[in-house]
Amino acid sequence: MKSYVICEECGFTFDDKEESGNYYCPQCEKKRKFLSFTFGCGGKPSELYESL
């Protein structure tokens, strides 16, 4: 399984962080909310899944 955090605004992805939270997004050039996503576990990440 691989864990990512994804920018709520633009979709930019970090693969070195695992927890949802506010991080600096280099694509938006400001601090944004990032949602956690684990690929390969078969689960649906609730907050990210609901926003799609």
C-alpha positions in Angstrom: 0.0 0.0 0.0 1.2 3.5 -0.8 0.0 6.6 1.1 -0.4 10.1 -0.4 -1.9 13.4 0.5 -3.8 15.3 -2.2 -4.5 19.0 -2.4 -8.2 19.7 -2.1 -8.0 22.6 -4.6 -5.7 21.5 -7.5 -4.9 17.8 -6.9 -1.2 18.2 -6.3 0.1 15.1 -4.6 2.8 14.4 -1.9 3.9 10.8 -1.5 6.1 11.5 1.6 3.2 12.5 3.9 0.5 10.3 5.3 -1.8 12.6 7.4 -4.5 14.9 6.2 -3.7 18.5 7.2 -2.7 21.9 5.9 0.5 21.9 3.9 2.2 24.4 1.5 1.1 23.5 -2.1 3.8 24.5 -4.6 1.2 24.4 -7.4 -1.2 26.8 -5.7 1.7 28.7 -4.1 -0.1 28.9 -0.7 -1.1 26.7 2.3 -4.0 24.4 1.4 -5.9 21.6 2.9 -4.5 18.2 1.9 -6.6 15.0 2.2 -5.0 11.6 2.9 -5.4 8.7 0.4 -4.0 5.2 0.6 -3.7 3.4 -2.7 -4.0 -0.3 -2.8 -5.8 -1.0 0.4 -9.3 -1.4 -1.2 -10.8 1.2 1.2 -12.5 4.5 0.3 -11.0 7.5 1.9 -14.1 9.1 3.3 -13.4 12.8 3.1 -11.7 12.7 -0.3 -14.2 10.2 -1.7 -17.1 12.3 -0.7 -15.6 15.5 -2.2 -15.3 13.7 -5.6 
